[in-house]
Amino acid sequence: MSSAVNEPARENPWAWQSGRNPYRGTAFQILDLAPDLAGRAAIKARVRKRRQRIARGADRFPVHGRVLAPADVNAAEETLADPAGRLSAELLTHRPERPGADPAELAEEFAEFDPPEASGPVRIGIDRRVLAGLVPAPAPREFVPLWTEEGAH
């Protein structure tokens, strides 16, 4: 039996939770960390600083209007310590655009190039044993209708 059968259902991290936008209040925002900050010592120093700020005056450092508690800082730190949690937080983080070429200029530049010609059919091998471990086992699903037609049942 596949381990996917025994695995609990995961929530969609991109869906609004309890009326809150997941893009606001990510682990990076809670810890006041840049997603590209490297080095464990640098990260630990920033987390320590954030924890001190919350302990001394949480109401002075809200995140998108939400006053944080020490438990929020601890949960965010645990999220970033877990590789899957960190990846999810990185995907939820909107990084500022890097200064550089204008997108319109890039589009013009790439429009000048012809696409590469295919040198024949591309063959992709699929290991069904690996694939079986990635997908959940089939199970009956029930979908709640989003709306009903008047008079229809």
LOTORZA-217473 format. One record per residue: residue in one letter; x, y, z of N, C-alpha, C, CB in turn. Coordinates in pm, whole numbers, padded with zeros to 5 digits, always signed. Each point is the difference from the previous one (the first is absolute). Glycine has a CB too. Layout:
BEGIN
+------+--------+--------+--------+--------+--------+--------+--------+--------+--------+--------+--------+--------+
! code !    n_x !    n_y !    n_z !   ca_x !   ca_y !   ca_z !    c_x !    c_y !    c_z !   cb_x !   cb_y !   cb_z !
+------+--------+--------+--------+--------+--------+--------+--------+--------+--------+--------+--------+--------+
!    A !      X !      Y !      Z !      X !      Y !      Z !      X !      Y !      Z !      X !      Y !      Z !
...
+------+--------+--------+--------+--------+--------+--------+--------+--------+--------+--------+--------+--------+
This chain:
BEGIN
+------+--------+--------+--------+--------+--------+--------+--------+--------+--------+--------+--------+--------+
! code !    n_x !    n_y !    n_z !   ca_x !   ca_y !   ca_z !    c_x !    c_y !    c_z !   cb_x !   cb_y !   cb_z !
+------+--------+--------+--------+--------+--------+--------+--------+--------+--------+--------+--------+--------+
!    M ! +00085 ! -00118 ! +00000 ! -00085 ! +00118 ! +00000 ! +00089 ! +00123 ! +00000 ! -00186 ! -00123 ! +00123 !
!    S ! +00151 ! +00222 ! -00197 ! +00079 ! +00122 ! -00014 ! -00009 ! +00085 ! +00127 ! -00038 ! -00004 ! -00249 !
!    S ! +00147 ! +00076 ! +00277 ! -00001 ! +00087 ! +00118 ! -00092 ! +00119 ! -00022 ! +00233 ! -00070 ! +00054 !
!    A ! -00266 ! +00099 ! -00181 ! -00088 ! +00112 ! -00031 ! -00141 ! -00024 ! +00055 ! +00135 ! +00048 ! -00205 !
!    V ! -00174 ! -00175 ! +00219 ! -00132 ! -00032 ! +00052 ! -00010 ! +00041 ! +00147 ! -00021 ! -00190 ! -00165 !
!    N ! +00127 ! +00165 ! +00241 ! -00001 ! +00029 ! +00143 ! +00033 ! +00145 ! +00031 ! +00063 ! -00235 ! +00040 !
!    E ! -00018 ! +00309 ! -00138 ! +00040 ! +00138 ! +00020 ! -00124 ! +00088 ! +00016 ! +00211 ! -00038 ! -00132 !
!    P ! -00213 ! +00128 ! +00232 ! -00117 ! +00086 ! +00016 ! -00013 ! +00097 ! -00116 ! +00021 ! -00020 ! +00249 !
!    A ! -00142 ! +00062 ! -00276 ! -00025 ! +00095 ! -00108 ! +00067 ! +00132 ! +00034 ! -00220 ! -00112 ! -00058 !
!    R ! +00288 ! +00170 ! -00039 ! +00068 ! +00127 ! +00022 ! -00089 ! +00113 ! -00046 ! +00224 ! -00109 ! -00028 !
!    E ! -00215 ! +00219 ! +00103 ! -00077 ! +00118 ! -00037 ! +00072 ! +00072 ! -00112 ! -00093 ! +00021 ! +00232 !
!    N ! +00018 ! +00050 ! -00312 ! +00057 ! +00080 ! -00107 ! +00065 ! +00122 ! +00063 ! -00174 ! -00082 ! -00167 !
!    P ! +00308 ! +00095 ! +00160 ! +00064 ! +00115 ! +00065 ! -00031 ! +00133 ! -00066 ! +00180 ! -00154 ! +00067 !
!    W ! -00235 ! +00151 ! -00188 ! -00030 ! +00124 ! -00072 ! -00144 ! +00044 ! +00020 ! +00172 ! -00061 ! -00167 !
!    A ! -00252 ! -00019 ! +00236 ! -00140 ! +00037 ! +00026 ! -00007 ! +00090 ! +00124 ! -00082 ! -00216 ! -00106 !
!    W ! -00015 ! +00302 ! +00108 ! -00018 ! +00087 ! +00117 ! -00035 ! -00089 ! +00119 ! -00077 ! +00197 ! -00143 !
!    Q ! +00138 ! -00171 ! +00258 ! -00023 ! -00077 ! +00121 ! -00060 ! +00092 ! +00106 ! +00192 ! -00158 ! -00054 !
!    S ! -00309 ! +00126 ! +00102 ! -00069 ! +00079 ! +00103 ! -00009 ! +00147 ! -00040 ! +00082 ! -00160 ! +00175 !
!    G ! -00113 ! +00184 ! -00300 ! -00016 ! +00137 ! -00048 ! +00131 ! +00075 ! -00019 ! -00215 ! +00000 ! +00114 !
!    R ! +00328 ! -00069 ! -00111 ! +00131 ! +00065 ! -00014 ! +00064 ! -00039 ! -00133 ! +00028 ! +00001 ! +00250 !
!    N ! +00031 ! +00098 ! -00313 ! +00072 ! -00019 ! -00125 ! +00134 ! -00068 ! +00031 ! -00112 ! +00205 ! -00105 !
!    P ! +00143 ! -00320 ! +00044 ! +00125 ! -00069 ! +00031 ! +00124 ! +00076 ! -00045 ! -00124 ! -00212 ! -00018 !
!    Y ! +00108 ! +00306 ! -00074 ! +00115 ! +00076 ! -00047 ! +00040 ! +00109 ! +00099 ! -00071 ! -00048 ! -00235 !
!    R ! -00011 ! +00069 ! +00335 ! +00031 ! +00096 ! +00106 ! +00022 ! -00079 ! +00127 ! -00135 ! +00186 ! -00110 !
!    G ! +00249 ! -00168 ! +00170 ! +00029 ! -00073 ! +00123 ! +00071 ! -00131 ! -00027 ! -00198 ! +00104 ! +00103 !
!    T ! +00283 ! -00108 ! -00207 ! +00079 ! -00120 ! -00023 ! +00106 ! -00010 ! +00109 ! -00040 ! +00011 ! -00252 !
!    A ! +00104 ! -00124 ! +00261 ! +00105 ! -00020 ! +00101 ! +00111 ! +00103 ! -00016 ! -00053 ! -00245 ! +00005 !
!    F ! +00084 ! +00281 ! -00129 ! +00104 ! +00100 ! -00023 ! -00043 ! +00137 ! +00053 ! +00076 ! -00127 ! -00202 !
!    Q ! -00202 ! +00163 ! +00181 ! -00049 ! +00128 ! +00048 ! -00008 ! +00002 ! +00152 ! -00129 ! +00028 ! -00213 !
!    I ! +00085 ! -00137 ! +00273 ! -00010 ! -00007 ! +00145 ! +00137 ! +00015 ! +00064 ! -00203 ! -00147 ! -00020 !
!    L ! +00305 ! +00084 ! -00041 ! +00135 ! +00006 ! +00056 ! +00080 ! +00120 ! -00050 ! -00006 ! -00247 ! +00017 !
!    D ! -00051 ! +00325 ! -00107 ! +00068 ! +00115 ! -00058 ! +00129 ! -00043 ! -00070 ! -00098 ! +00149 ! +00178 !
!    L ! +00084 ! -00255 ! -00258 ! +00113 ! -00058 ! -00074 ! -00019 ! +00017 ! -00149 ! +00037 ! -00165 ! +00184 !
!    A ! +00070 ! +00189 ! -00255 ! -00004 ! -00004 ! -00145 ! +00014 ! -00146 ! -00043 ! +00100 ! +00236 ! -00020 !
!    P ! -00176 ! -00282 ! -00078 ! +00008 ! -00140 ! -00041 ! +00138 ! -00042 ! -00048 ! -00238 ! +00016 ! -00060 !
!    D ! +00318 ! +00078 ! +00012 ! +00132 ! -00036 ! -00049 ! +00110 ! +00020 ! +00103 ! -00079 ! +00059 ! -00227 !
!    L ! +00042 ! -00031 ! +00352 ! +00101 ! +00012 ! +00106 ! +00066 ! -00135 ! +00020 ! -00130 ! +00187 ! +00113 !
!    A ! +00261 ! -00191 ! -00123 ! +00072 ! -00126 ! +00009 ! +00079 ! -00005 ! +00130 ! +00015 ! -00013 ! -00251 !
!    G ! +00014 ! -00108 ! +00294 ! +00082 ! -00022 ! +00118 ! -00085 ! -00019 ! +00124 ! +00180 ! +00135 ! -00104 !
!    R ! -00154 ! -00245 ! +00173 ! -00079 ! -00030 ! +00120 ! +00020 ! +00105 ! +00108 ! +00017 ! -00242 ! -00053 !
!    A ! +00106 ! +00290 ! +00069 ! +00027 ! +00099 ! +00104 ! -00077 ! +00130 ! -00027 ! +00228 ! -00101 ! +00035 !
!    A ! -00231 ! +00144 ! -00159 ! -00073 ! +00123 ! -00035 ! -00149 ! -00017 ! +00023 ! +00175 ! +00055 ! -00170 !
!    I ! -00227 ! -00170 ! +00134 ! -00143 ! -00027 ! +00019 ! -00033 ! -00005 ! +00149 ! -00008 ! -00127 ! -00217 !
!    K ! +00090 ! +00056 ! +00295 ! -00025 ! -00009 ! +00144 ! +00008 ! +00137 ! +00066 ! +00095 ! -00232 ! +00000 !
!    A ! -00003 ! +00316 ! -00045 ! +00011 ! +00135 ! +00057 ! -00125 ! +00081 ! -00028 ! +00249 ! -00009 ! -00027 !
!    R ! -00302 ! +00000 ! -00096 ! -00122 ! +00074 ! -00035 ! -00120 ! -00052 ! +00079 ! +00092 ! +00041 ! -00229 !
!    V ! -00100 ! -00174 ! +00246 ! -00111 ! -00059 ! +00076 ! +00009 ! +00044 ! +00146 ! -00009 ! -00200 ! -00158 !
!    R ! +00129 ! +00199 ! +00215 ! +00020 ! +00042 ! +00139 ! -00044 ! +00146 ! +00017 ! +00193 ! -00165 ! +00024 !
!    K ! -00154 ! +00249 ! -00119 ! -00037 ! +00141 ! +00005 ! -00152 ! +00017 ! -00007 ! +00220 ! +00060 ! -00107 !
!    R ! -00283 ! -00135 ! +00018 ! -00146 ! +00007 ! -00013 ! -00068 ! -00046 ! +00128 ! +00020 ! -00038 ! -00248 !
!    R ! +00030 ! -00070 ! +00306 ! -00057 ! -00054 ! +00123 ! +00009 ! +00104 ! +00113 ! +00063 ! -00235 ! -00072 !
!    Q ! +00050 ! +00307 ! +00080 ! +00017 ! +00104 ! +00101 ! -00098 ! +00115 ! -00022 ! +00243 ! -00062 ! +00022 !
!    R ! -00261 ! +00101 ! -00147 ! -00095 ! +00107 ! -00030 ! -00141 ! -00037 ! +00042 ! +00144 ! +00071 ! -00192 !
!    I ! -00182 ! -00194 ! +00164 ! -00135 ! -00046 ! +00035 ! -00015 ! -00005 ! +00151 ! -00013 ! -00135 ! -00213 !
!    A ! +00115 ! +00090 ! +00283 ! -00007 ! -00008 ! +00146 ! -00009 ! +00139 ! +00064 ! +00131 ! -00214 ! -00010 !
!    R ! -00062 ! +00311 ! -00047 ! +00005 ! +00135 ! +00060 ! -00120 ! +00087 ! -00038 ! +00247 ! -00018 ! -00004 !
!    G ! -00299 ! +00000 ! -00114 ! -00112 ! +00085 ! -00043 ! -00060 ! -00049 ! -00129 ! +00106 ! +00193 ! +00112 !
!    A ! -00180 ! -00302 ! -00105 ! -00057 ! -00061 ! -00121 ! -00092 ! +00095 ! -00074 ! +00016 ! -00222 ! +00110 !
!    D ! -00085 ! +00309 ! -00037 ! -00095 ! +00090 ! -00066 ! +00071 ! +00104 ! -00086 ! -00156 ! -00034 ! +00190 !
!    R ! +00286 ! +00053 ! -00171 ! +00074 ! +00096 ! -00083 ! +00048 ! -00062 ! -00131 ! +00072 ! +00116 ! +00208 !
!    F ! -00078 ! -00249 ! -00221 ! +00051 ! -00069 ! -00120 ! -00105 ! -00095 ! -00057 ! +00234 ! +00017 ! +00091 !
!    P ! -00351 ! +00034 ! -00129 ! -00100 ! -00090 ! -00059 ! +00040 ! -00043 ! -00141 ! -00179 ! +00111 ! +00139 !
!    V ! +00127 ! -00223 ! -00181 ! +00021 ! -00048 ! -00136 ! -00136 ! +00004 ! -00068 ! +00198 ! -00150 ! +00066 !
!    H ! -00213 ! +00243 ! -00160 ! -00125 ! +00021 ! -00072 ! -00117 ! +00017 ! +00097 ! +00090 ! -00133 ! -00193 !
!    G ! -00069 ! +00213 ! +00297 ! -00105 ! +00030 ! +00096 ! -00020 ! -00103 ! +00109 ! -00105 ! +00120 ! -00181 !
!    R ! +00178 ! -00227 ! +00177 ! -00015 ! -00107 ! +00099 ! +00113 ! +00009 ! +00101 ! -00113 ! -00149 ! -00170 !
!    V ! +00078 ! +00160 ! +00299 ! +00099 ! +00004 ! +00106 ! +00046 ! -00143 ! +00025 ! -00103 ! +00209 ! +00105 !
!    L ! +00232 ! -00229 ! -00108 ! +00057 ! -00134 ! +00012 ! +00023 ! -00038 ! +00145 ! +00106 ! +00029 ! -00222 !
!    A ! -00109 ! -00158 ! +00247 ! +00031 ! -00057 ! +00131 ! +00129 ! -00081 ! -00015 ! -00247 ! -00008 ! +00070 !
!    P ! +00315 ! -00021 ! +00040 ! +00120 ! -00085 ! -00009 ! -00028 ! -00133 ! -00069 ! +00085 ! +00108 ! +00208 !
!    A ! -00205 ! -00161 ! -00192 ! -00035 ! -00127 ! -00065 ! +00002 ! +00014 ! -00152 ! -00140 ! -00063 ! +00199 !
!    D ! +00101 ! +00180 ! -00251 ! +00004 ! +00023 ! -00145 ! +00144 ! -00003 ! -00050 ! -00209 ! +00138 ! +00015 !
!    V ! +00300 ! -00078 ! +00061 ! +00141 ! +00000 ! -00038 ! +00055 ! -00143 ! +00003 ! +00028 ! +00235 ! +00092 !
!    N ! -00063 ! -00311 ! +00012 ! +00046 ! -00138 ! +00009 ! -00053 ! -00085 ! -00116 ! +00010 ! +00023 ! +00250 !
!    A ! -00137 ! -00006 ! -00282 ! -00060 ! -00077 ! -00111 ! +00065 ! +00037 ! -00132 ! -00217 ! -00013 ! +00124 !
!    A ! +00244 ! +00141 ! -00145 ! +00065 ! +00043 ! -00125 ! +00141 ! -00057 ! -00009 ! -00137 ! +00211 ! -00001 !
!    E ! +00208 ! -00212 ! +00112 ! +00135 ! -00056 ! +00001 ! -00002 ! -00149 ! -00032 ! +00069 ! +00173 ! +00169 !
!    E ! -00166 ! -00245 ! -00114 ! -00014 ! -00143 ! -00028 ! -00036 ! -00023 ! -00147 ! -00070 ! -00041 ! +00238 !
!    T ! -00014 ! +00128 ! -00293 ! -00038 ! -00012 ! -00141 ! +00122 ! +00011 ! -00090 ! -00225 ! +00097 ! +00053 !
!    L ! +00311 ! +00000 ! -00024 ! +00118 ! +00019 ! -00085 ! +00106 ! -00106 ! +00024 ! -00046 ! +00243 ! +00000 !
!    A ! +00043 ! -00310 ! +00114 ! +00096 ! -00107 ! +00027 ! -00035 ! -00127 ! -00080 ! +00040 ! +00095 ! +00230 !
!    D ! -00167 ! -00109 ! -00264 ! -00047 ! -00115 ! -00078 ! +00013 ! +00032 ! -00148 ! -00161 ! -00068 ! +00185 !
!    P ! +00230 ! -00016 ! -00264 ! +00018 ! +00032 ! -00143 ! -00130 ! +00024 ! -00075 ! +00205 ! -00136 ! +00008 !
!    A ! -00307 ! +00055 ! +00016 ! -00127 ! +00020 ! -00069 ! -00066 ! +00130 ! +00045 ! -00029 ! -00250 ! -00019 !
!    G ! +00036 ! +00280 ! +00146 ! -00057 ! +00124 ! +00051 ! +00071 ! +00122 ! -00056 ! -00066 ! -00120 ! +00207 !
!    R ! +00199 ! +00111 ! -00216 ! +00077 ! +00111 ! -00055 ! -00036 ! +00023 ! -00147 ! +00187 ! -00049 ! +00162 !
!    L ! -00198 ! -00060 ! -00239 ! -00036 ! +00012 ! -00140 ! -00137 ! +00065 ! -00015 ! +00139 ! -00202 ! -00053 !
!    S ! -00234 ! +00158 ! +00134 ! -00133 ! +00059 ! -00005 ! +00005 ! +00149 ! +00033 ! -00099 ! -00220 ! +00065 !
!    A ! +00176 ! +00258 ! +00037 ! +00012 ! +00141 ! +00036 ! +00068 ! +00080 ! -00111 ! +00012 ! -00065 ! +00243 !
!    E ! +00086 ! +00004 ! -00308 ! +00066 ! +00069 ! -00111 ! -00096 ! +00021 ! -00115 ! +00219 ! -00099 ! +00068 !
!    L ! -00303 ! -00001 ! -00095 ! -00096 ! +00014 ! -00110 ! -00106 ! +00105 ! +00030 ! +00039 ! -00240 ! -00058 !
!    L ! -00069 ! +00259 ! +00186 ! -00099 ! +00100 ! +00038 ! +00059 ! +00141 ! +00006 ! -00119 ! -00176 ! +00128 !
!    T ! +00250 ! +00187 ! -00135 ! +00066 ! +00129 ! +00015 ! +00015 ! +00067 ! -00135 ! +00122 ! -00084 ! +00201 !
!    H ! -00165 ! +00208 ! -00207 ! +00015 ! +00079 ! -00121 ! +00128 ! +00080 ! +00012 ! -00251 ! +00013 ! -00036 !
!    R ! +00346 ! -00046 ! -00045 ! +00126 ! +00073 ! +00002 ! -00012 ! +00123 ! -00087 ! +00129 ! -00212 ! +00041 !
!    P ! -00061 ! +00320 ! -00003 ! -00003 ! +00118 ! -00087 ! +00071 ! -00028 ! -00131 ! -00007 ! +00148 ! +00201 !
!    E ! -00036 ! -00078 ! -00305 ! +00064 ! -00018 ! -00130 ! +00144 ! +00046 ! +00006 ! -00220 ! +00030 ! -00116 !
!    R ! +00305 ! -00104 ! +00051 ! +00140 ! +00039 ! -00007 ! +00016 ! +00111 ! -00102 ! +00075 ! -00232 ! +00066 !
!    P ! +00010 ! +00328 ! -00033 ! +00022 ! +00105 ! -00099 ! +00070 ! -00060 ! -00122 ! +00014 ! +00176 ! +00181 !
!    G ! -00052 ! -00134 ! -00295 ! +00060 ! -00056 ! -00121 ! -00076 ! +00044 ! -00122 ! +00080 ! -00196 ! +00129 !
!    A ! -00078 ! +00111 ! -00226 ! -00063 ! +00033 ! -00128 ! -00151 ! +00009 ! +00014 ! +00189 ! -00113 ! -00119 !
!    D ! -00244 ! +00198 ! +00037 ! -00144 ! +00017 ! -00006 ! -00061 ! -00124 ! -00066 ! +00022 ! +00254 ! -00013 !
!    P ! -00132 ! -00310 ! +00066 ! -00059 ! -00119 ! -00061 ! -00035 ! +00018 ! -00147 ! -00089 ! -00057 ! +00222 !
!    A ! +00049 ! +00178 ! -00260 ! -00032 ! +00026 ! -00142 ! +00125 ! -00012 ! -00085 ! -00189 ! +00152 ! +00068 !
!    E ! +00302 ! -00104 ! -00016 ! +00126 ! -00012 ! -00073 ! +00041 ! -00146 ! -00015 ! +00071 ! +00226 ! +00086 !
!    L ! -00090 ! -00304 ! +00021 ! +00034 ! -00143 ! -00008 ! -00088 ! -00071 ! -00102 ! +00072 ! +00004 ! +00241 !
!    A ! -00201 ! +00031 ! -00243 ! -00091 ! -00063 ! -00097 ! +00043 ! +00030 ! -00142 ! -00186 ! +00018 ! +00165 !
!    E ! +00227 ! +00107 ! -00190 ! +00048 ! +00035 ! -00134 ! +00126 ! -00077 ! -00035 ! -00100 ! +00228 ! +00025 !
!    E ! +00190 ! -00239 ! +00072 ! +00126 ! -00069 ! -00023 ! -00022 ! -00148 ! -00033 ! +00114 ! +00161 ! +00154 !
!    F ! -00203 ! -00226 ! -00078 ! -00023 ! -00142 ! -00024 ! -00084 ! -00023 ! -00125 ! +00017 ! -00039 ! +00245 !
!    A ! -00094 ! +00137 ! -00288 ! -00080 ! -00015 ! -00121 ! +00089 ! -00011 ! -00124 ! -00186 ! +00129 ! +00109 !
!    E ! +00309 ! -00079 ! -00099 ! +00092 ! -00006 ! -00114 ! +00053 ! -00140 ! -00024 ! +00063 ! +00235 ! +00047 !
!    F ! -00064 ! -00319 ! +00054 ! +00056 ! -00135 ! -00013 ! -00106 ! -00098 ! -00048 ! +00164 ! +00050 ! +00182 !
!    D ! -00122 ! -00141 ! -00267 ! -00089 ! -00107 ! -00042 ! +00008 ! -00112 ! +00103 ! +00030 ! +00060 ! -00245 !
!    P ! -00140 ! -00129 ! +00268 ! +00006 ! -00110 ! +00096 ! +00091 ! -00110 ! -00054 ! -00233 ! +00053 ! +00081 !
!    P ! +00299 ! -00126 ! +00008 ! +00089 ! -00107 ! -00047 ! -00080 ! -00110 ! -00070 ! +00160 ! +00050 ! +00188 !
!    E ! -00097 ! -00109 ! -00288 ! -00067 ! -00108 ! -00072 ! +00015 ! -00130 ! +00077 ! +00042 ! +00116 ! -00219 !
!    A ! -00147 ! -00192 ! +00218 ! +00003 ! -00129 ! +00069 ! +00084 ! -00097 ! -00081 ! -00227 ! +00041 ! +00103 !
!    S ! +00310 ! -00117 ! -00034 ! +00087 ! -00095 ! -00068 ! -00061 ! -00140 ! -00003 ! +00198 ! +00135 ! +00070 !
!    G ! -00323 ! -00144 ! -00050 ! -00067 ! -00129 ! +00001 ! -00088 ! -00011 ! +00123 ! +00190 ! -00104 ! -00128 !
!    P ! -00261 ! -00007 ! +00139 ! -00089 ! -00014 ! +00116 ! +00081 ! -00013 ! +00129 ! -00173 ! -00111 ! -00147 !
!    V ! +00120 ! +00172 ! +00251 ! +00064 ! -00007 ! +00131 ! -00066 ! -00113 ! +00077 ! +00054 ! +00250 ! +00001 !
!    R ! +00029 ! -00337 ! +00051 ! -00052 ! -00113 ! +00076 ! +00022 ! +00025 ! +00148 ! +00045 ! -00158 ! -00192 !
!    I ! -00151 ! +00141 ! +00268 ! +00006 ! +00019 ! +00145 ! -00035 ! -00132 ! +00065 ! -00061 ! +00246 ! -00018 !
!    G ! +00148 ! -00290 ! +00105 ! -00027 ! -00125 ! +00073 ! -00068 ! +00029 ! +00132 ! +00198 ! -00106 ! -00109 !
!    I ! -00298 ! +00026 ! +00143 ! -00073 ! +00017 ! +00125 ! +00015 ! -00128 ! +00081 ! -00166 ! +00161 ! -00107 !
!    D ! +00215 ! -00147 ! +00228 ! +00010 ! -00113 ! +00091 ! -00133 ! -00008 ! +00076 ! +00257 ! +00022 ! +00022 !
!    R ! -00337 ! -00120 ! -00055 ! -00134 ! -00011 ! +00059 ! +00005 ! -00023 ! +00151 ! -00083 ! -00089 ! -00218 !
!    R ! +00189 ! +00028 ! +00268 ! +00012 ! -00022 ! +00145 ! +00014 ! +00133 ! +00073 ! +00107 ! -00225 ! -00040 !
!    V ! -00029 ! +00316 ! -00018 ! +00016 ! +00132 ! +00060 ! -00129 ! +00078 ! -00011 ! +00245 ! +00000 ! -00056 !
!    L ! -00308 ! -00006 ! -00060 ! -00124 ! +00072 ! -00023 ! -00109 ! -00047 ! +00097 ! +00062 ! +00028 ! -00242 !
!    A ! -00069 ! -00157 ! +00268 ! -00102 ! -00054 ! +00091 ! +00018 ! +00055 ! +00141 ! -00011 ! -00207 ! -00139 !
!    G ! +00133 ! +00234 ! +00179 ! +00022 ! +00056 ! +00133 ! -00032 ! +00148 ! +00010 ! +00173 ! -00171 ! +00030 !
!    L ! -00188 ! +00239 ! -00144 ! -00026 ! +00143 ! +00001 ! -00147 ! +00037 ! -00003 ! +00215 ! +00027 ! -00114 !
!    V ! -00297 ! -00119 ! +00068 ! -00143 ! +00032 ! -00012 ! -00078 ! -00072 ! +00110 ! +00025 ! +00032 ! -00250 !
!    P ! -00133 ! +00030 ! +00298 ! -00080 ! -00067 ! +00103 ! -00077 ! -00117 ! -00061 ! -00020 ! +00216 ! +00126 !
!    A ! -00013 ! -00309 ! -00041 ! -00078 ! -00115 ! -00045 ! -00138 ! +00048 ! -00042 ! +00129 ! -00156 ! +00154 !
!    P ! -00189 ! +00090 ! -00255 ! -00134 ! +00041 ! -00043 ! -00101 ! -00019 ! +00113 ! +00058 ! -00060 ! -00237 !
!    A ! -00147 ! +00153 ! +00250 ! -00104 ! -00007 ! +00102 ! -00122 ! +00074 ! -00053 ! +00171 ! -00014 ! +00188 !
!    P ! -00289 ! -00029 ! -00145 ! -00120 ! +00072 ! -00045 ! +00002 ! +00141 ! +00057 ! -00132 ! -00216 ! -00013 !
!    R ! +00087 ! +00310 ! -00069 ! -00003 ! +00141 ! +00041 ! -00139 ! +00055 ! -00019 ! +00241 ! +00029 ! -00061 !
!    E ! -00278 ! +00057 ! +00151 ! -00131 ! +00064 ! -00009 ! +00022 ! +00150 ! -00008 ! -00112 ! -00188 ! +00129 !
!    F ! +00053 ! +00248 ! -00229 ! +00015 ! +00142 ! -00020 ! -00130 ! +00071 ! +00037 ! +00170 ! -00040 ! -00182 !
!    V ! -00158 ! +00140 ! +00263 ! -00116 ! +00079 ! +00039 ! -00025 ! +00101 ! -00111 ! +00046 ! -00030 ! +00249 !
!    P ! -00169 ! +00039 ! -00300 ! -00025 ! +00095 ! -00108 ! +00019 ! +00144 ! +00048 ! -00161 ! -00163 ! -00105 !
!    L ! +00216 ! +00245 ! +00018 ! +00021 ! +00139 ! +00035 ! -00132 ! +00077 ! +00003 ! +00228 ! -00011 ! -00103 !
!    W ! -00321 ! -00030 ! +00021 ! -00133 ! +00061 ! -00002 ! -00096 ! -00103 ! -00058 ! +00094 ! +00236 ! -00024 !
!    T ! -00220 ! -00212 ! +00045 ! -00102 ! -00089 ! -00057 ! -00094 ! +00085 ! -00084 ! +00014 ! -00162 ! +00196 !
!    E ! -00069 ! +00099 ! -00297 ! -00097 ! +00066 ! -00086 ! -00134 ! +00004 ! +00074 ! +00120 ! -00078 ! -00212 !
!    E ! -00197 ! +00181 ! +00189 ! -00130 ! +00008 ! +00066 ! -00088 ! -00115 ! -00044 ! +00019 ! +00249 ! +00013 !
!    G ! -00074 ! -00316 ! +00082 ! -00090 ! -00110 ! -00030 ! +00071 ! -00130 ! -00026 ! -00154 ! +00165 ! -00091 !
!    A ! +00284 ! -00166 ! +00067 ! +00073 ! -00124 ! -00025 ! +00050 ! -00055 ! +00132 ! +00067 ! +00079 ! -00230 !
!    H ! -00066 ! -00208 ! +00239 ! +00050 ! -00064 ! +00122 ! +00117 ! -00084 ! -00030 ! -00223 ! +00001 ! +00097 !
+------+--------+--------+--------+--------+--------+--------+--------+--------+--------+--------+--------+--------+
